[in-house]
């Protein structure tokens, strides 16, 4: 078994997407570090600090296939970081003259952090795309089932009628906010890291800021006010955002799991032959995708404190906190992507049983409509008196095994105020949906504006 199941050939597809796993692979990370070194050479060439032909040679050589990865691995074991060995290998591939100019003015963390930001940029693009797709899928479901009544449940008990469209809208609404948060966080986090030995770029003299700006332009990142070697709020914010996304995904998954229970049976994950089955119980259709969403979300939430505690970094270069980020950040992206993929698959293919929803509304003999009747009686009896009357009638209905409608008809006090026609209307779940439809429309409209 792999150290992390997302890296496993057998289990990997359960935990993440192929593209996110590839993005956080050694090969991609090394290539992005090479891209940064090449971009630095080109930036310095524009300022006359590196010969143009040298920058071209470095750029041409900066391909992972030109390097001996085993030498980089050996060098990493010796120094604790891969950049010195990477620079040595790049110099060998680019030639002796070019080797003199590679990594000019930079420090190891500049290369690693900027490569990490390039990884995050692509990862956030993946997540943004899938968040919008998930939101739009749920919005379509919300619109389709806008007026389909079902039991609303509080404290795991039936409460009052809602609509399945409203439930879908509740799932979808935070996703639009997450896209906004992602865009805001990206504007802060997707910036270049270039500060040299201790954040002063003293090795470049008066050219430090100019080189940093040119490097930012080369790699397509923003320019921060100053190097952020030990100011880790932006990367911590990104992981916190992933935690929020996973929180919303796990709420969706938990609801689907509960709705799939045999006794409820209102919604089901997409079913394929053999999917969600048991090794001993042939009839089982387990909420497998929802279970992996919940598990992945808990993994991300468990890793968030590591990123937050890593913000306490000593002086101008951290002794441990910075290194610990690598234990959390890639896993958070990988797990979040996997959870989102499962959620999108559920939303797009789930089976909705509207007839069962209606049947479940009647399970309590119409008692779910007690608030509706109490509200209807309020204007003629007073709110408190109507509430007490419905409590008495509900208790009697439960004790006598009657429906709420029957118990209302048998209650002399209620009968003084309500006709049979009024009782029928007040005990109809479809007539007590309040502003559910309006709320659905608002969420659907907001998601339609996402771009």
C-alpha positions in Angstrom: 0.0 0.0 0.0 1.3 3.5 -0.8 2.2 5.9 2.0 -0.7 8.1 0.8 -3.7 6.3 -0.9 -4.0 9.1 -3.5 -0.6 7.9 -4.9 -1.7 4.3 -5.2 -2.3 2.7 -8.5 -5.1 0.8 -7.0 -6.7 3.3 -4.6 -5.7 6.6 -6.3 -8.8 7.1 -8.4 -10.9 6.9 -5.3 -9.2 9.9 -3.6 -8.3 12.3 -6.4 -8.3 13.2 -10.1 -5.6 12.1 -12.5 -4.8 15.7 -13.4 -4.4 16.9 -9.8 -2.3 13.9 -8.9 -0.1 14.6 -11.9 0.2 18.3 -11.0 1.6 17.5 -7.6 3.9 14.8 -8.8 7.7 15.0 -8.5 8.1 15.3 -12.3 5.8 18.4 -12.5 7.3 20.0 -9.4 10.8 19.7 -10.8 9.8 21.0 -14.2 8.2 24.0 -12.6 11.4 24.7 -10.6 13.3 24.5 -13.9 10.7 26.9 -15.5 11.4 29.4 -12.7 15.2 29.1 -13.1 14.8 29.7 -16.9 12.4 32.6 -16.3 14.9 34.2 -13.9 17.7 33.9 -16.5 15.4 35.6 -19.2 14.4 38.3 -16.7 18.0 39.1 -15.9 18.9 39.0 -19.6 16.3 41.7 -20.2 18.1 43.9 -17.7 21.6 43.1 -19.1 22.7 41.1 -16.1 22.9 37.8 -18.1 23.9 37.5 -21.8 20.9 36.8 -24.0 22.4 33.7 -25.6 23.1 32.3 -22.1 19.4 32.8 -21.1 18.4 31.1 -24.3 20.7 28.2 -23.5 19.4 27.9 -20.0 15.8 27.9 -21.2 16.5 25.3 -23.8 18.2 23.0 -21.3 15.5 23.5 -18.6 13.6 20.3 -19.4 13.3 17.5 -16.9 14.3 14.9 -19.5 17.8 16.7 -19.8 18.5 16.1 -16.1 19.6 13.0 -14.1 16.8 12.8 -11.5 18.8 10.3 -9.4 21.5 13.0 -8.9 18.8 15.5 -7.7 17.4 12.9 -5.3 20.9 12.2 -3.9 21.6 15.9 -3.6 18.3 16.5 -1.8 19.1 13.8 0.7 22.5 15.5 1.4 21.3 19.2 1.6 17.6 18.8 2.6 16.4 20.7 -0.4 16.5 19.9 -4.2 17.5 23.2 -5.6 21.3 23.0 -5.3 21.4 19.7 -7.1 18.8 20.9 -9.6 21.0 24.0 -10.4 24.0 21.8 -10.8 22.2 19.5 -13.2 20.8 22.4 -15.2 24.3 23.9 -15.4 25.6 20.6 -16.8 22.8 20.4 -19.4 23.1 24.1 -20.4 26.9 24.2 -20.6 29.8 25.7 -18.6 29.3 29.3 -19.7 25.6 29.2 -18.9 26.2 27.5 -15.6 27.9 30.6 -14.3 24.6 32.6 -14.5 22.0 30.1 -13.3 20.2 31.1 -10.1 21.8 34.6 -10.0 20.7 36.5 -6.9 18.2 33.8 -5.9 17.9 31.5 -2.9 16.5 28.0 -2.7 13.2 29.1 -1.2 12.7 31.6 -4.1 12.7 28.8 -6.6 10.6 26.4 -4.5 8.0 28.9 -3.4 7.5 30.3 -6.9 7.2 26.8 -8.3 4.7 26.1 -5.6 2.7 29.2 -6.6 2.7 28.0 -10.2 1.3 24.7 -9.0 -1.3 26.4 -7.0 -2.3 28.6 -9.9 -3.1 25.6 -12.1 -4.7 23.7 -9.2 -7.0 26.6 -8.4 -8.0 26.7 -12.1 -9.0 23.0 -11.9 -10.9 23.5 -8.7 -12.6 26.7 -10.0 -13.7 24.9 -13.1 -15.2 22.0 -11.2 -16.8 24.1 -8.5 -18.7 26.0 -11.2 -19.7 22.8 -12.9 -20.9 21.4 -9.6 -22.8 24.6 -8.8 -24.5 24.6 -12.2 -25.4 21.0 -12.0 -27.1 21.5 -8.6 -28.7 24.7 -9.9 -30.3 22.7 -12.7 -31.6 20.2 -10.3 -32.9 22.9 -8.0 -34.8 24.5 -10.9 -36.1 21.1 -12.1 -37.4 20.2 -8.6 -38.3 23.8 -7.5 -41.8 22.9 -6.5 -41.4 19.2 -5.5 -42.5 18.8 -1.9 -40.5 16.7 0.6 -40.1 16.5 4.3 -37.8 19.1 5.8 -35.9 17.6 8.7 -34.6 19.2 11.9 -32.8 17.2 14.6 -33.2 14.1 12.3 -37.0 14.4 12.7 -39.6 15.6 10.1 -40.3 19.3 10.7 -42.3 21.1 8.0 -42.5 20.6 4.2 -39.7 22.0 2.0 -38.9 21.2 -1.7 -36.2 19.2 -3.1 -35.3 22.2 -5.2 -34.7 24.2 -2.0 -32.4 21.4 -0.7 -30.4 21.5 -3.9 -30.2 25.3 -3.7 -28.9 25.0 -0.1 -26.2 22.7 -1.4 -25.4 25.0 -4.3 -25.4 28.4 -2.6 -22.0 28.2 -0.8 -20.3 27.1 -4.0 -20.9 30.5 -5.6 -19.4 32.1 -2.5 -16.4 29.7 -2.7 -15.8 30.8 -6.3 -15.7 34.4 -5.2 -13.4 33.5 -2.3 -11.2 31.6 -4.6 -10.8 34.6 -6.9 -10.1 36.9 -4.0 -7.5 34.6 -2.4 -5.8 33.9 -5.8 -5.2 37.6 -6.2 -3.3 37.6 -3.0 -1.5 34.3 -3.2 -0.5 34.1 -6.9 2.6 36.3 -6.5 6.2 35.7 -7.2 8.7 34.9 -4.5 12.1 36.5 -5.0 14.1 37.8 -2.1 17.5 36.3 -2.1 19.3 35.2 1.1 17.3 37.1 3.7 14.7 39.1 1.7 16.9 42.1 0.7 18.2 40.9 -2.8 21.5 42.5 -1.8 23.4 40.3 -4.2 21.7 42.1 -7.1 22.6 45.6 -5.8 20.3 48.3 -7.2 18.7 45.8 -9.6 16.8 43.7 -7.0 13.3 45.0 -7.4 13.7 45.3 -11.2 14.7 41.6 -11.5 11.8 40.6 -9.2 9.3 42.5 -11.4 10.8 41.1 -14.6 10.6 37.5 -13.1 7.0 38.0 -12.1 6.2 39.1 -15.7 8.0 36.1 -17.1 6.1 33.6 -15.1 2.8 35.5 -15.2 2.4 36.1 -11.5 1.7 39.2 -9.4 4.4 41.2 -7.7 4.2 41.4 -3.9 5.2 44.3 -1.8 8.1 42.4 -0.5 9.4 38.8 -0.4 7.2 36.5 1.7 9.7 33.9 2.8 8.4 33.9 6.4 5.0 35.6 5.8 2.8 32.5 5.0 -0.7 33.9 5.3 -1.4 33.6 1.7 -0.7 29.8 1.4 -2.5 29.3 4.7 -5.5 31.2 3.3 -5.6 28.9 0.3 -5.7 25.8 2.4 -8.3 27.3 4.6 -10.4 27.9 1.5 -10.0 24.3 0.5 -11.2 23.4 4.0 -14.3 25.6 3.4 -15.0 23.9 0.1 -14.6 20.5 1.6 -17.0 21.5 4.4 -19.7 22.3 1.9 -19.0 19.1 0.0 -19.2 17.0 3.1 -22.6 18.6 4.0 -23.9 17.6 0.5 -22.4 14.1 0.9 -23.9 13.6 4.4 -27.3 14.6 3.2 -27.1 12.2 0.2 -26.0 9.4 2.6 -29.0 10.0 4.8 -31.5 10.3 1.9 -30.2 7.0 0.6 -31.1 5.1 3.8 -33.5 2.2 3.1 -36.1 3.8 5.4 -35.9 7.1 3.5 -35.0 6.1 0.0 -35.6 9.5 -1.6 -32.3 10.1 -3.4 -29.7 7.7 -4.7 -26.2 8.0 -6.0 -25.8 7.1 -9.7 -25.9 3.3 -10.0 -23.8 1.1 -12.2 -23.8 -2.7 -12.2 -21.7 -3.8 -9.2 -21.3 -0.3 -7.9 -21.7 0.4 -4.2 -22.1 -3.3 -3.5 -21.1 -5.5 -0.6 -18.9 -8.6 -0.7 -21.6 -10.5 1.2 -24.9 -8.7 0.7 -25.9 -8.7 -3.0 -28.8 -6.2 -2.5 -26.6 -3.4 -1.1 -26.3 0.0 -2.9 -24.0 1.8 -0.6 -23.3 5.6 -0.8 -19.7 4.9 -1.8 -18.9 8.3 -3.5 -20.5 10.2 -0.6 -18.4 8.2 1.9 -15.2 9.2 0.1 -16.2 12.8 0.0 -16.7 12.8 3.8 -13.4 11.0 4.3 -11.5 13.3 2.1 -13.0 16.4 3.7 -12.0 15.1 7.1 -8.5 14.6 5.8 -8.3 18.2 4.6 -9.7 19.5 7.9 -7.2 17.5 9.8 -4.3 19.1 7.8 -5.5 22.7 8.1 -4.0 23.2 11.6 -0.6 22.2 10.3 -0.7 25.1 7.8 -1.9 27.5 10.4 0.8 26.6 12.9 3.4 26.8 10.1 2.7 30.6 10.0 4.9 31.0 13.1 8.2 31.1 11.3 11.4 32.2 12.9 13.3 35.3 11.8 14.1 35.5 8.1 14.1 31.7 7.3 12.1 29.1 9.2 13.6 26.0 10.9 10.8 23.5 10.3 7.5 25.3 9.9 8.2 26.1 6.2 9.2 22.5 5.6 6.0 21.2 7.2 3.8 22.9 4.6 4.8 20.2 2.1 3.1 17.7 4.4 -0.2 19.4 4.1 -0.7 21.6 1.1 -0.4 19.1 -1.8 -2.6 16.6 0.1 -5.2 19.2 0.6 -5.4 20.0 -3.1 -5.4 16.4 -4.1 -8.1 15.4 -1.6 -10.3 18.4 -2.4 -10.1 17.6 -6.1 -11.2 14.0 -5.5 -14.1 15.0 -3.3 -15.3 17.6 -5.8 -15.1 15.0 -8.6 -17.2 12.6 -6.6 -19.7 15.3 -5.8 -20.1 16.4 -9.4 -20.7 12.7 -10.4 -23.4 12.4 -7.7 -25.1 15.6 -8.6 -25.2 14.8 -12.3 -26.5 11.3 -12.1 -28.4 10.9 -8.8 -31.8 9.3 -8.9 -34.6 11.4 -7.3 -37.8 9.6 -6.2 -40.4 12.3 -5.9 -43.2 9.8 -5.3 -41.2 8.5 -2.3 -40.8 12.0 -1.0 -44.5 12.5 -1.1 -45.1 9.1 0.6 -42.7 10.1 3.4 -44.6 13.3 3.9 -47.5 11.2 4.9 -45.6 8.8 7.2 -46.7 10.8 10.3 -50.3 10.9 9.3 -50.0 14.5 8.3 -48.5 15.7 11.6 -45.8 17.5 9.6 -48.5 20.1 8.9 -49.1 21.0 12.5 -47.3 24.3 12.2 -49.4 25.1 9.1 -52.6 24.5 10.9 -51.4 26.4 14.0 -50.5 29.3 11.8 -53.8 29.2 10.0 -55.7 29.3 13.4 -53.5 32.1 14.8 -55.6 35.0 13.5 -58.8 33.6 15.0 -57.6 32.0 18.2 -54.4 33.9 19.0 -50.9 32.5 18.4 -50.4 30.9 21.8 -53.9 29.4 22.0 -53.5 28.0 18.5 -50.2 26.4 19.4 -51.6 24.8 22.5 -54.6 23.5 20.6 -52.4 21.9 17.9 -50.2 20.4 20.6 -53.3 18.8 22.2 -54.6 17.6 18.8 -51.2 16.2 17.7 -50.8 14.3 21.0 -54.3 12.8 20.5 -53.6 11.9 16.9 -50.5 10.0 18.0 -52.2 8.3 20.9 -55.3 7.2 18.9 -53.4 6.3 15.7 -55.3 8.9 13.7 -54.2 11.3 11.0 -53.9 15.0 11.9 -56.9 15.7 9.6 -59.0 13.2 11.5 -57.9 14.5 14.9 -58.7 18.1 13.8 -62.2 17.1 12.7 -62.8 15.4 16.1 -61.7 18.4 18.1 -64.6 20.5 19.1 -62.6 23.7 19.7 -60.9 23.5 16.3 -64.1 22.7 14.5 -65.6 26.0 15.7 -63.0 27.7 13.5 -62.2 25.4 10.6 -64.4 23.8 8.0 -63.6 20.5 6.3 -62.4 22.4 3.3 -60.1 24.6 5.4 -58.7 21.5 7.2 -57.9 19.9 3.8 -56.1 23.0 2.6 -54.1 23.5 5.8 -53.0 19.9 5.8 -51.8 19.9 2.2 -47.9 19.9 2.2 -47.8 21.5 -1.3 -49.7 24.5 0.1 -47.2 25.2 2.8 -43.9 25.8 1.0 -43.5 29.5 1.9 -40.7 31.2 -0.1 -38.9 28.1 -1.1 -39.4 28.7 -4.8 -38.3 32.3 -4.5 -35.1 31.2 -2.6 -34.4 28.6 -5.4 -34.8 31.3 -8.0 -32.3 33.6 -6.3 -29.7 30.9 -6.0 -30.2 29.7 -9.6 -29.8 33.3 -10.8 -26.6 33.9 -8.8 -25.0 30.7 -10.2 -26.0 31.7 -13.7 -23.8 34.8 -13.3 -20.7 32.7 -12.5 -18.1 32.9 -15.3 
